[in-house]
Each structure stands twice: as C-alpha cells, then as structure tokens.
Amino acid sequence: MTEKKADRKRANPQDYMPDAETVAEELGKAQSMDDFFGKDGIFAKLFANTLEQMMEAELTDHLGYEPYEAKGRNSGNSRNGYYSKKVRSSEGATEVRVPRDRQGDFEPRILRKYASNTNELEEKIIGLYAKGMSTRDIQDTLHDLYGVEISAQAISTITDKVWSLVEAWQNRPLATIYPFVFLDAIHLKLRREGKIENTAVYVVLGVDMEGHRDILGHWIGDGGEGANFWLSVVTDLQTRGVEDIFIASVDGLSGFKEAIQSVFPQTQIQRCIIHQIRYSLRYVPWKERKMDCLQMTNSVSLAMAA
C-alpha cells in the first residue's frame, strides 16, 4: 500500500469539514434567522458540501488513485459521474451528488445506497414517538420545524426499530431472589384501535440482594386494574427466573395477595404505607388534612427509626 493511500485510510471526517473562511463567507450571506436553518439554509448547504467531499475521498480510496492520476488509465475501473440523492437531516431535506464508478460496485460507507435518513433524524422521530405523538403529528412537526417531507410509512419503519429493543428489555432474565418488590399500576390515557382509553399499566420495581433498584417490567392491561392480570404479571416474573420474593409491597386491591402467593407462597405481603395514608385521608375533612398528614408522617418516621 502506498503512503498516499495509507494517509487516505487514516483520514477523519473532520478532514473534510469546511474551513473557517468558507464558513465565515456563508455566514456573511445571512440576513435573517431563516437563512441559517431549514432545507435551503446555510447549515444544510455546508452539510451537503462536507458529505460530498467525504464520498469523493471514499471513491478515491476504492479506486486506488486520485482524479486524473496517470495510473488510473486502463486500471479496469474509473469515475463515472454522479447521481443525485436527497438526504434528510434535522436541517432539512438536502440534495447531494453521490459519485459512482464505471463498474457500479462503489457504495459510500458514509451514505449507503438505499439510506436517506441520518441517525440524528431517526433519533428525533423516535423521541417524538416516545412522547405519544401520532405518525401524522410527527409528519407535521418535522415539516414545520425542519422542512422535511417524510412519509407515514418511513416514520413507521423507523419507530419499528425500537420494538426489538423494547421486547428484549421486557423479556430479559431476572435475578433469582428479590428481598423487596413493589407492585403497583398507573393509569394512563392510551390510544388503542383509534380510541383514547384510560388503561392500567402494571409496573414492578425490585430491590436485589445488593440493594440495587430496577424496574423489572411493565405490562399494559385491558382496562382497569385487576388481580387476575396481576397473576399473569407475577407468573411472568417466575418465567424470567425469579424463584423467591421476600416481601411484596402492594395496595389493597381485592385478590392481590392471593395472586402473588399462588406463585410465591412464602412471600410476605406488606400493605403500601402511601396507599394506606391515601385511603385514610378519604375520611378526613379537607381543611384538617394538612395537620393529619404531618402527624401520620411523624408517626411513620418514628416507627421506621425504631
């Protein structure tokens, strides 16, 4: 391998970044904030220029000679012009010129042949999806903020990538023993089959033998909280490797204790103090709750200290 080619192999992406003079020249053309951002903004142009230079360097490395270099003659492969490709990033949809070789086997590592999204845009789409936005909402947001036109199918394809990670986390092996486990449900409004429904999400937090706390999983129910569904949750914990739970902290849901002890018969059930205080306050007039809460808090602290 020649010294020149070795140098190309060691080149970093920073080597192709626009120099300070070019950046200053482009920034000097700006007359408003709109000139910086969006699909026709300065940053989008600098991004496209940098990407094109990096792909040119990759093609040089692929062919083994610089443009117009004599040793490229009769080498069996050569440069063969460009084709246009739209690349979507947070700065908008940018058109870049992708170099190609005569044999048609060159594929730039920086931009795969069938790729049109940067990782940054994918992260933004997944972030919006995690906040509960619909596919249509994500489309509108990307268009309004970045000038990016992206189909609903493309958004679905990107968000589907996270499901394998979610499923791997939800089904991961667990420790054999948990000294303490908290089981509770939170109620969220979820979109299901086109309707917004108030749905129970079952959550289990475990404390392991080293004292580390970890969310063991969450399960989406079929409406309100119920002991039968908790039975399936506890069974799932057993399937994933849990052999014993010393103490389980739960609320006063009817049948909850029986559901747990049908799978882990030696587990001691402890009523959650927070739930007990909350239930007790139902019978206390509103104006007296502050004083009663203070008294109960002090009593709990003394009991725990003892």
C-alpha positions in Angstrom: 0.0 0.0 0.0 1.4 3.4 -1.0 2.0 6.1 1.6 -0.6 8.3 -0.1 -3.3 5.6 0.1 -2.4 4.9 3.8 -2.9 8.6 4.5 -6.3 8.4 2.9 -7.3 5.4 5.1 -6.3 7.3 8.2 -8.3 10.4 7.2 -11.0 11.5 9.6 -14.4 13.1 8.8 -13.0 16.3 10.3 -10.6 16.5 7.4 -13.4 17.3 5.0 -15.2 19.8 7.2 -15.4 23.3 5.5 -12.6 25.6 6.5 -13.1 28.7 8.6 -13.0 31.0 5.6 -15.8 29.1 3.8 -17.9 29.1 6.9 -17.4 32.8 7.5 -18.2 33.5 3.9 -21.5 31.6 4.1 -22.5 33.1 7.4 -21.8 36.5 6.0 -24.6 36.0 3.5 -27.2 35.6 6.2 -29.8 38.4 6.5 -32.2 36.7 8.9 -32.5 33.6 11.1 -34.4 31.8 8.3 -31.1 31.9 6.3 -29.4 29.6 8.8 -31.9 26.8 9.2 -34.3 24.8 7.1 -34.0 22.9 3.8 -32.3 25.8 2.0 -30.4 27.2 4.9 -26.6 27.7 5.3 -26.2 24.7 7.5 -27.9 22.4 5.1 -25.5 23.6 2.3 -22.4 23.2 4.4 -23.7 19.7 5.4 -24.1 18.7 1.8 -20.7 20.0 0.7 -19.0 18.2 3.5 -20.8 14.9 2.7 -19.9 15.2 -1.0 -16.2 15.7 -0.2 -16.2 12.7 2.1 -17.8 10.5 -0.6 -15.2 11.7 -3.1 -12.4 10.6 -0.8 -14.1 7.2 -0.3 -14.3 6.7 -4.1 -10.6 7.7 -4.4 -9.8 5.0 -1.8 -12.0 2.5 -3.6 -10.3 3.0 -7.0 -6.8 3.4 -5.6 -5.9 6.6 -7.4 -6.6 10.3 -7.3 -8.7 12.1 -10.0 -6.8 12.5 -13.3 -3.8 10.4 -12.0 -2.0 8.6 -14.7 -2.0 5.2 -13.1 -5.8 5.2 -13.4 -5.6 4.7 -17.1 -6.5 1.2 -18.2 -7.0 0.2 -14.5 -10.2 -1.6 -15.2 -12.4 0.9 -13.3 -12.8 4.6 -13.2 -15.0 7.5 -12.1 -18.3 7.7 -13.9 -20.1 10.9 -12.9 -22.7 11.4 -10.2 -26.3 10.8 -9.3 -28.4 13.0 -7.1 -29.8 11.8 -3.8 -31.9 13.5 -1.2 -30.7 13.1 2.3 -32.9 14.1 5.3 -31.3 15.6 8.4 -32.5 17.9 11.1 -31.6 20.8 8.9 -34.0 19.7 6.2 -34.0 17.6 3.0 -30.7 18.3 1.2 -29.7 17.1 -2.3 -26.2 15.7 -2.6 -24.2 14.5 -5.6 -23.1 10.9 -5.0 -20.1 9.8 -7.1 -20.1 6.5 -8.9 -17.7 4.2 -10.6 -17.9 2.6 -14.0 -18.2 -0.9 -12.6 -21.1 0.2 -10.4 -19.8 -1.6 -7.2 -18.9 1.6 -5.2 -21.1 2.2 -2.2 -20.0 5.1 0.1 -19.8 4.0 3.7 -20.9 7.4 4.9 -24.2 7.1 3.0 -25.4 3.7 2.0 -27.1 3.3 -1.4 -30.6 2.9 0.0 -30.3 5.1 3.1 -31.9 8.5 3.1 -32.0 9.4 6.8 -29.3 10.4 9.1 -29.2 8.9 12.6 -29.9 12.3 14.0 -33.3 12.5 12.3 -34.2 8.9 13.3 -33.5 9.9 17.0 -35.8 12.9 16.7 -38.6 10.7 15.2 -38.2 8.1 17.9 -38.2 10.8 20.5 -41.4 12.3 19.2 -43.0 8.8 19.0 -41.9 8.1 22.7 -43.8 11.3 23.7 -47.0 9.8 22.3 -47.3 11.7 19.1 -49.1 10.0 16.2 -47.5 9.4 12.8 -49.4 12.3 11.4 -48.3 14.6 14.2 -44.7 13.6 13.6 -45.0 14.3 9.9 -46.4 17.8 10.6 -43.8 18.6 13.2 -40.9 17.6 11.0 -42.2 19.6 8.2 -42.9 22.7 10.3 -39.6 22.7 12.1 -37.1 21.4 9.6 -38.8 21.5 6.2 -38.5 17.7 5.9 -41.1 15.8 3.9 -41.2 12.2 5.1 -43.9 9.6 4.5 -46.0 7.9 7.2 -44.6 4.5 6.1 -41.0 5.8 6.6 -41.8 7.0 10.1 -43.4 3.7 11.0 -40.3 1.8 9.6 -38.0 4.0 11.9 -40.2 3.6 15.0 -40.5 -0.2 14.5 -36.7 -0.4 15.0 -37.1 0.3 18.7 -39.5 -2.6 19.3 -36.9 -5.3 19.2 -35.0 -3.4 22.0 -38.2 -3.0 24.0 -39.1 -6.7 23.7 -35.5 -7.7 24.6 -35.7 -5.5 27.8 -39.1 -6.7 28.7 -38.1 -10.4 28.4 -34.6 -10.2 29.9 -33.6 -12.7 32.6 -34.1 -11.5 36.2 -32.3 -12.3 39.5 -33.4 -15.4 41.3 -34.1 -13.6 44.6 -35.5 -10.2 45.3 -35.7 -9.2 49.0 -38.3 -6.5 48.3 -40.6 -5.9 45.4 -43.1 -3.0 44.8 -46.1 -3.8 42.6 -48.5 -1.0 41.5 -50.4 0.2 38.5 -50.5 3.6 37.0 -53.4 4.7 34.8 -52.7 6.4 31.5 -54.8 7.5 28.6 -53.6 5.4 25.6 -54.7 5.4 22.0 -56.0 1.9 21.2 -57.7 1.0 18.0 -58.3 4.6 17.2 -59.8 5.5 20.6 -58.4 7.1 23.7 -58.9 4.8 26.7 -58.0 5.0 30.4 -55.7 2.0 30.7 -53.9 0.4 33.6 -50.1 -0.1 33.1 -48.7 -2.6 35.6 -45.3 -1.8 37.0 -42.9 -3.9 39.1 -39.9 -2.4 40.9 -37.5 -4.8 42.5 -34.7 -4.4 45.1 -32.0 -7.1 44.6 -29.6 -8.7 47.1 -27.0 -5.8 46.6 -29.7 -3.2 47.3 -29.9 -2.0 43.7 -33.4 -1.0 42.4 -34.6 -1.9 39.0 -37.8 -1.8 37.0 -38.5 -5.5 36.3 -41.0 -4.7 33.7 -44.3 -3.0 32.7 -47.4 -4.6 31.3 -50.3 -2.9 29.6 -53.6 -4.2 30.8 -57.1 -4.4 29.3 -58.7 -1.5 31.1 -58.9 -1.1 34.9 -56.5 -2.8 37.4 -57.4 -6.4 38.4 -56.0 -9.2 40.4 -56.3 -11.7 37.6 -53.9 -9.6 35.4 -51.5 -9.3 38.3 -51.4 -13.1 38.5 -50.1 -13.1 34.9 -47.5 -10.5 35.7 -46.2 -12.5 38.7 -46.2 -15.6 36.6 -44.1 -13.8 34.0 -41.6 -12.8 36.7 -41.2 -16.5 37.6 -40.8 -17.5 34.0 -37.9 -15.0 33.7 -36.0 -16.6 36.5 -37.4 -15.2 39.8 -37.5 -18.0 42.4 -38.4 -16.1 45.6 -39.6 -12.7 46.8 -39.2 -12.0 50.5 -41.6 -9.0 50.8 -44.1 -7.6 48.3 -45.5 -4.1 48.8 -48.9 -3.7 47.4 -52.1 -1.7 47.7 -55.4 -3.0 49.0 -56.7 -4.4 45.7 -59.0 -7.4 46.3 -57.4 -10.7 45.5 -53.9 -9.2 45.1 -52.3 -11.1 48.0 -53.8 -14.4 46.7 -52.4 -13.8 43.2 -48.9 -13.3 44.5 -48.9 -16.1 47.0 -50.3 -18.6 44.4 -46.9 -18.2 42.6 -44.6 -17.3 45.5 -46.3 -18.9 48.6 -43.6 -17.8 51.1 -43.8 -14.1 50.2 -44.8 -11.8 53.0 -47.4 -9.2 51.9 -47.0 -5.6 53.2 -49.6 -3.0 52.5 -48.0 0.1 51.0 -47.9 2.9 53.6 -48.6 5.6 50.9 -51.8 3.8 49.8 -52.9 3.4 53.5 -52.4 7.1 54.1 -54.2 8.0 50.9 -57.2 5.7 51.8 -57.3 7.0 55.4 -57.5 10.6 54.2 -60.7 10.0 52.3 -62.5 10.2 55.7 -60.7 13.4 56.8 -62.2 16.8 56.1 -60.1 18.8 53.6 -59.2 21.6 56.0 -57.8 19.1 58.5 -55.8 17.0 56.1 -52.5 19.0 56.4 -52.3 18.6 60.1 -53.3 14.9 59.9 -50.7 14.2 57.2 -48.0 15.8 59.3 -48.9 13.7 62.3 -49.0 10.5 60.2 -45.7 11.3 58.7 -44.1 11.8 62.1 -45.6 8.5 63.3 -44.2 6.6 60.3 -40.8 8.2 60.7 -40.7 7.2 64.4 -41.8 3.7 63.6 -39.2 3.2 61.0 -36.5 4.6 63.3 -37.4 2.2 66.0 
